[in-house]
Amino acid sequence: MSPLRTNRDFRLLFSGQLVSLLGSNVTVVAVPYQVYRETHSSLWVGIASLIQLPFLITGSLWGGALGDRFDRRTLLVASSFVLGLMSAGLALNAQLTRTHFVVLLLLAALAAGAAGFSGPIRSAAIPSLVAPNELVAAYSLNQIAANTALVAGPALAGVLLASVSLSSCYWLDAFTFAILMVATYFMSPMKPSGDHIGVALLRAIGDGFSYVRSHATAQAVYLIDLNAMVFGLPRALFPAVALSIYHGGPRLLGLLYAAPGAGAILMAVMTGWIARVRRRGRLVVVVVMAWGAAMVLFGLIHEVWISLACLAVAGAADVISAVLRNTILQNAISDEFRSRIWSIQMAVVTGGPRLGDLESGVVASLVSTEFSIVSGGVACILGVLALTRWRPSFWRDEAR
């Protein structure tokens, strides 16, 4: 908890992000629920998520490049305002007697682009706010915020969808972005540093990719995360699992989305021991394999509470992996590339699940929902083993 006690700006960043993530995770449930309700197709859920991917990647790359040359606080305030407008637009569309499906897809895609823009800027600000020996604590607190919202947001979404209305989910999200905008405004200015400021913007983006191509550690971090998210996160199938396999309703759907976060919170509050781990690369590989195994059980066993427990175990494994991967990466890169590296990481972290939505949706439409979940878990395990063989230096990574 030391970063919260010692740093006012980190407290503002953390509290604003916690509230905003709560609203965002309500929308994370509301959008696929609305798509599935209107199309009755897991494939369309995956397609809707995939449409957001180019917007997200483009926003992330521009956010990373601009975050290394302009005041990060100003950029974060502006992006929070835009995100609030997108959520308000989704709410107004949901209130119509006949909603516009194209408008739903477009606004969700634009919101993904704005979120992609702000993500790397916000993450890159953390190392400048806390001491180097507080990085593990700061990223652990980030995991606590993210996963608290991942539990409370979907659970709240299930209640709102069942008891209030679809539009109430989006209005809540818009309100939380307003809170984030105010919290960020009261932070101190975060000016850029480095001699890259005078470099052309597109060249600056290209320099970030060149840096990653020459950086084996960054490549391993990104590809391990992509492997887990693409094959081991069948969230596009959650509406089908809740409504078709278990014959439940919005509340069960909310629980499925919330379960990984529940396991993640339990693990995140106990992450102090991670700072003492010496063989960090090996532990990342082990927990990613545990994630894949939990997904295999989730697809094989049709018992609600066992399924929720499997998702919780996967969430706990992901926290360990995320904290270690972020710490490994931030200790390995130079500060002048930090926002641009975070922009690429943001594209990976948030783009991977969208590719996974398409992958699981396509396999489910061709074979079955259960086969898609199980085969994805197996592919996750085999993929991380293959990546370890390709980048053995990551397997051997040790804390210094």
C-alpha positions as CSV (number, residue, x, y, z in Angstrom):
1,M,0.0,0.0,0.0
2,S,3.0,2.3,0.2
3,P,2.5,4.0,-3.2
4,L,-1.0,5.1,-2.0
5,R,0.4,6.5,1.3
6,T,3.4,8.4,-0.1
7,N,2.2,9.8,-3.5
8,R,-0.8,12.1,-4.0
9,D,-0.8,11.9,-7.8
10,F,-0.7,8.1,-7.6
11,R,-3.7,8.2,-5.2
12,L,-5.7,10.3,-7.7
13,L,-4.7,8.1,-10.6
14,F,-5.6,5.0,-8.7
15,S,-9.0,6.2,-7.3
16,G,-10.1,7.7,-10.6
17,Q,-9.1,4.6,-12.5
18,L,-10.9,2.3,-10.0
19,V,-14.2,4.1,-10.4
20,S,-13.9,4.4,-14.2
21,L,-13.0,0.7,-14.6
22,L,-16.2,-0.2,-12.6
23,G,-18.3,1.6,-15.3
24,S,-16.2,0.2,-18.1
25,N,-16.8,-3.4,-16.9
26,V,-20.5,-2.8,-16.8
27,T,-20.3,-1.8,-20.5
28,V,-18.1,-4.9,-21.2
29,V,-21.1,-7.0,-20.3
30,A,-23.8,-4.7,-21.8
31,V,-22.4,-4.6,-25.3
32,P,-22.0,-8.3,-26.0
33,Y,-25.3,-8.9,-24.2
34,Q,-27.0,-6.4,-26.5
35,V,-25.3,-8.0,-29.6
36,Y,-26.3,-11.5,-28.6
37,R,-29.9,-10.5,-27.7
38,E,-30.3,-8.9,-31.2
39,T,-28.5,-11.6,-33.2
40,H,-28.6,-14.8,-31.1
41,S,-25.1,-15.5,-32.4
42,S,-21.8,-16.0,-30.6
43,L,-20.1,-15.4,-34.0
44,W,-21.6,-11.9,-34.1
45,V,-20.4,-11.2,-30.6
46,G,-16.9,-12.1,-31.8
47,I,-17.2,-10.0,-34.9
48,A,-18.5,-7.0,-32.9
49,S,-15.4,-7.3,-30.7
50,L,-13.1,-7.7,-33.7
51,I,-14.4,-4.5,-35.3
52,Q,-13.1,-2.7,-32.3
53,L,-9.6,-4.0,-32.8
54,P,-8.2,-1.6,-35.5
55,F,-9.7,1.4,-33.6
56,L,-8.1,0.2,-30.4
57,I,-4.6,-0.4,-31.9
58,T,-4.7,2.9,-33.8
59,G,-5.7,4.8,-30.7
60,S,-3.1,3.0,-28.6
61,L,-0.2,3.7,-31.0
62,W,-1.1,7.4,-31.3
63,G,-1.6,7.7,-27.5
64,G,1.8,6.2,-26.9
65,A,3.5,8.5,-29.4
66,L,1.7,11.6,-28.1
67,G,2.2,10.6,-24.5
68,D,6.0,10.8,-25.0
69,R,5.9,14.3,-26.3
70,F,2.9,16.2,-24.6
71,D,1.7,16.6,-21.1
72,R,0.1,13.3,-20.1
73,R,-2.4,14.8,-17.7
74,T,-3.9,17.0,-20.5
75,L,-4.2,14.0,-22.8
76,L,-5.8,11.9,-20.1
77,V,-8.4,14.5,-19.3
78,A,-9.3,14.9,-22.9
79,S,-9.6,11.2,-23.6
80,S,-11.8,10.7,-20.5
81,F,-14.2,13.4,-21.8
82,V,-14.4,11.6,-25.2
83,L,-15.0,8.2,-23.5
84,G,-17.9,9.7,-21.5
85,L,-19.5,11.0,-24.7
86,M,-19.3,7.6,-26.3
87,S,-21.0,5.9,-23.4
88,A,-23.7,8.5,-23.4
89,G,-24.3,7.8,-27.1
90,L,-24.6,4.1,-26.4
91,A,-27.2,4.9,-23.7
92,L,-29.2,7.1,-26.0
93,N,-29.2,4.4,-28.7
94,A,-30.3,1.7,-26.2
95,Q,-33.2,3.9,-25.1
96,L,-34.7,3.9,-28.7
97,T,-37.7,1.8,-29.4
98,R,-35.8,0.2,-32.2
99,T,-32.1,0.4,-31.5
100,H,-29.6,0.9,-34.4
101,F,-27.2,-2.1,-34.6
102,V,-24.7,-0.3,-36.7
103,V,-24.7,2.7,-34.3
104,L,-24.0,0.2,-31.5
105,L,-21.0,-1.3,-33.3
106,L,-19.6,2.1,-34.3
107,L,-19.9,3.7,-30.9
108,A,-18.3,0.7,-29.2
109,A,-15.5,0.8,-31.8
110,L,-14.9,4.5,-31.2
111,A,-14.9,4.0,-27.4
112,A,-12.3,1.2,-27.9
113,G,-10.1,3.7,-29.8
114,A,-10.4,6.3,-27.1
115,A,-9.6,3.7,-24.4
116,G,-6.6,2.5,-26.4
117,F,-5.4,6.1,-26.7
118,S,-5.5,6.7,-22.9
119,G,-4.3,3.3,-21.7
120,P,-0.6,3.5,-22.5
121,I,-0.4,7.1,-21.3
122,R,-1.9,6.2,-18.0
123,S,0.3,3.1,-17.6
124,A,3.5,4.9,-18.6
125,A,2.8,7.6,-16.0
126,I,3.2,5.1,-13.1
127,P,7.0,4.7,-13.2
128,S,7.4,8.4,-13.0
129,L,5.1,8.7,-10.0
130,V,6.6,6.0,-7.7
131,A,10.1,4.9,-6.7
132,P,11.7,1.9,-8.6
133,N,11.4,-0.3,-5.5
134,E,7.6,0.4,-5.4
135,L,6.9,-0.7,-9.0
136,V,5.7,-4.2,-8.0
137,A,3.4,-2.6,-5.3
138,A,2.1,-0.1,-7.8
139,Y,1.3,-2.6,-10.5
140,S,-0.2,-4.9,-7.8
141,L,-2.5,-2.1,-6.8
142,N,-3.4,-1.6,-10.5
143,Q,-4.3,-5.3,-10.6
144,I,-6.4,-4.9,-7.4
145,A,-8.3,-1.9,-9.0
146,A,-8.7,-3.7,-12.3
147,N,-10.0,-6.9,-10.8
148,T,-12.2,-5.3,-8.2
149,A,-13.9,-3.6,-11.1
150,L,-13.9,-6.9,-13.0
151,V,-15.9,-8.4,-10.2
152,A,-18.2,-5.6,-9.2
153,G,-18.8,-4.2,-12.7
154,P,-20.2,-7.4,-14.3
155,A,-22.1,-8.3,-11.2
156,L,-23.7,-4.9,-11.2
157,A,-24.3,-5.2,-14.9
158,G,-26.3,-8.4,-14.4
159,V,-28.5,-6.7,-11.8
160,L,-29.0,-3.6,-13.9
161,L,-29.8,-5.6,-17.0
162,A,-32.3,-7.8,-15.1
163,S,-33.9,-5.1,-12.9
164,V,-33.5,-1.7,-14.5
165,S,-32.5,-1.3,-18.2
166,L,-29.8,-1.7,-20.7
167,S,-29.3,2.0,-21.1
168,S,-28.7,2.4,-17.3
169,C,-25.4,0.4,-17.8
170,Y,-24.2,2.9,-20.4
171,W,-25.3,5.9,-18.3
172,L,-23.4,4.6,-15.3
173,D,-20.3,4.2,-17.5
174,A,-20.6,7.8,-18.7
175,F,-20.8,9.1,-15.1
176,T,-17.7,7.2,-14.0
177,F,-15.7,8.7,-16.9
178,A,-16.7,12.2,-15.6
179,I,-15.3,11.2,-12.1
180,L,-12.1,10.0,-13.8
181,M,-11.7,13.3,-15.7
182,V,-12.0,15.3,-12.5
183,A,-9.5,13.1,-10.6
184,T,-7.0,13.4,-13.4
185,Y,-7.4,17.1,-13.7
186,F,-6.2,17.6,-10.1
187,M,-3.0,15.6,-10.7
188,S,0.3,17.5,-11.3
189,P,1.3,18.1,-14.9
190,M,3.3,15.2,-16.4
191,K,5.7,16.7,-18.9
192,P,7.6,14.4,-21.4
193,S,11.3,13.9,-21.3
194,G,13.9,12.9,-23.9
195,D,15.4,14.1,-27.2
196,H,12.7,12.3,-29.3
197,I,10.2,15.2,-28.9
198,G,11.3,16.8,-32.1
199,V,11.0,13.6,-34.1
200,A,8.1,13.4,-36.6
201,L,5.1,11.6,-35.0
202,L,4.9,8.7,-37.5
203,R,8.7,8.2,-37.2
204,A,8.3,8.2,-33.4
205,I,5.7,5.4,-33.7
206,G,8.1,3.5,-36.0
207,D,11.0,3.9,-33.6
208,G,8.8,2.2,-30.9
209,F,8.3,-0.8,-33.2
210,S,12.0,-0.9,-34.1
211,Y,12.8,-0.9,-30.4
212,V,10.6,-3.9,-29.8
213,R,12.0,-5.8,-32.8
214,S,15.4,-5.5,-31.2
215,H,14.2,-6.3,-27.7
216,A,13.8,-10.1,-27.0
217,T,12.3,-9.5,-23.6
218,A,9.5,-7.3,-24.9
219,Q,8.8,-9.7,-27.7
220,A,8.4,-12.6,-25.2
221,V,6.2,-10.6,-22.9
222,Y,3.8,-9.6,-25.7
223,L,3.6,-13.0,-27.3
224,I,3.0,-14.9,-24.1
225,D,0.1,-12.6,-23.3
226,L,-1.3,-12.8,-26.8
227,N,-1.2,-16.6,-26.6
228,A,-3.2,-16.7,-23.4
229,M,-5.7,-14.1,-24.5
230,V,-6.4,-15.4,-28.0
231,F,-6.8,-19.1,-27.0
232,G,-7.5,-19.1,-23.3
233,L,-10.1,-16.4,-22.9
234,P,-13.5,-17.5,-24.3
235,R,-15.5,-14.5,-23.1
236,A,-17.4,-14.2,-26.4
237,L,-19.0,-17.5,-25.4
238,F,-20.2,-16.4,-22.0
239,P,-23.6,-15.3,-23.3
240,A,-24.1,-18.7,-25.0
241,V,-22.9,-20.5,-21.9
242,A,-25.2,-18.5,-19.6
243,L,-28.3,-18.4,-21.8
244,S,-28.1,-21.6,-23.8
245,I,-26.0,-24.2,-21.9
246,Y,-27.0,-23.3,-18.3
247,H,-30.4,-21.7,-19.4
248,G,-29.7,-18.8,-16.9
249,G,-30.3,-15.1,-17.3
250,P,-28.4,-11.8,-17.1
251,R,-27.4,-12.4,-13.5
252,L,-25.6,-15.6,-14.4
253,L,-24.0,-13.9,-17.3
254,G,-22.7,-11.2,-14.9
255,L,-21.3,-13.9,-12.6
256,L,-19.4,-15.6,-15.5
257,Y,-17.8,-12.2,-16.4
258,A,-17.1,-11.5,-12.7
259,A,-15.6,-14.8,-11.7
260,P,-12.0,-14.3,-13.1
261,G,-11.9,-11.0,-11.3
262,A,-12.9,-12.6,-8.0
263,G,-10.0,-15.0,-8.2
264,A,-7.7,-12.1,-9.3
265,I,-8.6,-10.0,-6.3
266,L,-7.8,-12.7,-3.9
267,M,-4.5,-13.2,-5.5
268,A,-3.8,-9.5,-6.0
269,V,-4.0,-8.6,-2.3
270,M,-1.4,-11.3,-1.6
271,T,1.1,-10.3,-4.3
272,G,3.8,-9.1,-1.8
273,W,5.6,-12.4,-2.2
274,I,6.0,-11.8,-5.9
275,A,8.7,-9.2,-5.2
276,R,10.8,-11.9,-3.7
277,V,10.5,-14.3,-6.7
278,R,13.9,-14.8,-8.3
279,R,13.0,-17.0,-11.3
280,R,10.4,-14.7,-12.7
281,G,10.2,-16.0,-16.3
282,R,9.6,-19.6,-15.2
283,L,6.8,-18.6,-12.9
284,V,5.1,-16.7,-15.7
285,V,5.2,-19.8,-17.9
286,V,3.8,-22.0,-15.1
287,V,0.8,-19.7,-14.3
288,V,-0.1,-19.3,-18.0
289,M,-0.2,-23.1,-18.2
290,A,-2.4,-23.2,-15.1
291,W,-4.7,-20.6,-16.9
292,G,-5.1,-23.0,-19.9
293,A,-5.8,-26.0,-17.7
294,A,-8.5,-24.1,-15.8
295,M,-10.2,-23.3,-19.2
296,V,-10.1,-26.9,-20.2
297,L,-12.0,-27.8,-17.0
298,F,-14.4,-24.9,-17.6
299,G,-15.3,-26.4,-21.0
300,L,-15.6,-30.0,-19.8
301,I,-17.5,-29.7,-16.6
302,H,-21.1,-28.4,-16.8
303,E,-21.7,-27.4,-13.2
304,V,-22.2,-23.7,-12.5
305,W,-20.1,-23.5,-9.3
306,I,-17.3,-25.6,-10.7
307,S,-17.2,-23.4,-13.8
308,L,-17.1,-20.3,-11.8
309,A,-14.3,-21.7,-9.7
310,C,-12.3,-22.6,-12.8
311,L,-12.7,-19.0,-14.1
312,A,-11.6,-17.7,-10.7
313,V,-8.4,-19.9,-10.7
314,A,-7.7,-18.5,-14.2
315,G,-8.1,-14.9,-12.9
316,A,-5.7,-15.6,-10.0
317,A,-3.1,-17.0,-12.4
318,D,-3.4,-14.0,-14.7
319,V,-2.7,-11.6,-11.8
320,I,0.6,-13.3,-11.1
321,S,1.5,-13.3,-14.8
322,A,0.5,-9.7,-15.3
323,V,2.5,-8.3,-12.3
324,L,5.6,-10.2,-13.3
325,R,5.4,-9.4,-17.0
326,N,4.9,-5.7,-16.3
327,T,7.8,-5.7,-13.8
328,I,10.1,-7.6,-16.2
329,L,9.2,-5.3,-19.0
330,Q,9.5,-1.9,-17.1
331,N,12.9,-2.9,-15.7
332,A,14.2,-3.8,-19.2
333,I,13.2,-0.7,-21.3
334,S,14.4,2.9,-21.3
335,D,12.3,5.8,-20.2
336,E,12.2,7.7,-23.5
337,F,10.4,4.8,-25.1
338,R,8.1,4.1,-22.2
339,S,4.8,5.5,-23.5
340,R,5.4,4.0,-27.0
341,I,6.2,0.6,-25.5
342,W,3.1,0.8,-23.4
343,S,1.1,1.7,-26.5
344,I,2.2,-1.6,-28.1
345,Q,1.5,-3.5,-24.9
346,M,-1.9,-1.9,-24.6
347,A,-2.7,-3.0,-28.2
348,V,-1.6,-6.5,-27.2
349,V,-3.4,-6.7,-23.8
350,T,-6.7,-5.3,-25.1
351,G,-6.4,-6.5,-28.7
352,G,-5.6,-10.1,-27.8
353,P,-9.0,-10.7,-26.1
354,R,-10.8,-9.3,-29.2
355,L,-8.9,-11.7,-31.4
356,G,-9.8,-14.4,-28.9
357,D,-13.5,-13.4,-29.2
358,L,-13.4,-14.0,-32.9
359,E,-11.4,-17.3,-32.6
360,S,-13.7,-18.8,-30.0
361,G,-16.8,-17.5,-31.8
362,V,-15.7,-19.0,-35.2
363,V,-14.8,-22.4,-33.6
364,A,-18.1,-22.5,-31.6
365,S,-20.1,-21.8,-34.8
366,L,-18.3,-24.5,-36.7
367,V,-18.2,-27.2,-33.9
368,S,-19.7,-26.4,-30.5
369,T,-19.3,-24.0,-27.6
370,E,-17.8,-26.7,-25.4
371,F,-15.2,-27.7,-28.0
372,S,-14.2,-24.1,-28.6
373,I,-13.5,-23.6,-24.9
374,V,-11.5,-26.9,-24.4
375,S,-9.5,-26.6,-27.6
376,G,-8.6,-23.0,-26.7
377,G,-7.3,-24.1,-23.3
378,V,-5.1,-26.8,-24.8
379,A,-3.8,-24.4,-27.4
380,C,-2.9,-21.9,-24.6
381,I,-0.7,-24.6,-22.9
382,L,1.0,-25.7,-26.1
383,G,1.5,-22.2,-27.2
384,V,3.4,-21.0,-24.1
385,L,5.6,-24.1,-24.3
386,A,6.5,-23.3,-27.9
387,L,7.2,-19.7,-27.0
388,T,9.5,-20.8,-24.2
389,R,11.5,-22.9,-26.6
390,W,11.6,-19.9,-29.1
391,R,12.7,-17.4,-26.4
392,P,14.7,-19.4,-23.8
393,S,16.1,-16.1,-22.4
394,F,12.6,-15.3,-21.0
395,W,12.4,-18.7,-19.3
396,R,15.8,-18.0,-17.6
397,D,14.9,-14.4,-16.6
398,E,15.8,-13.8,-12.9
399,A,15.4,-10.8,-10.6
400,R,18.7,-8.9,-10.0
